[in-house]
């Protein structure tokens, strides 16, 4: 049912928790299934130097949050903005069709964080 990559991220999730000194925080919520994700990022000079996630949801949401942080760490902001649910699902070797919403949840948390970062940058001008 799940790919070997999804199972690996379920058994050994990466970057679980919150960054106490995060630059920005993003959150997402799926009202249909009740899954919730929080993503904290440390950003410096246009690069995401660290990322952590917390999720209250189904196992594929854990895998999606874990893989998202792996993709984000040491990524530039432009690369982070180009991430899509489809790309995240592909990196996980495809989520089952009925679990694709887990990739959307993770990317929505990322978009929330990036929007907050842009808002803070605009306030500093």
Residue, then its C-alpha position, 0 to 999 in steps of 0.5 A: x500500500x505504501x512505498x518503501x520511502x513512505x514507510x522509511x519516513x514513517x519508521x524514522x521521521x526526520x526533523x520532528x519538533x519545533x525550532x525554538x529560534x525559528x525565523x518563521x512558522x507556518x500552519x495548515x489544517x485539513x477540515x475534512x480529515x482533521x489533520x494539522x501540521x506546523x512547520x518552523x523554519x530558520x532562514x538566513x540570507x535567502x537559505x533555509x538552514x533548518x526545518x522542523x515539523x509537528x503533525x497531528x494526523x494520519x501516518x502519511x502526513x508524518x511521512x509528508x512532513x518528514x520528506x518536506x523538511x529533508x527537501x527544505x534544509x539547505x534549500x534557497x527560498x526560490x526552490x522552496x516556493x517551487x515545491x508542489x504537492x505533486x513533487x512531494x508525493x513523487x519524492x515519497x514514491x507516490x502517496x496512495x491516491x486517497x492520501x494525496x491530501x497529506x502532501x497538500x497539507x505539508x505544502x500548505x504549511x510551507x506556503x503559510x510560512x513563506x507568506x509570513x516571511x514575505x509579510x515580515x520582510x515587507x514590514x521591515x521596508 
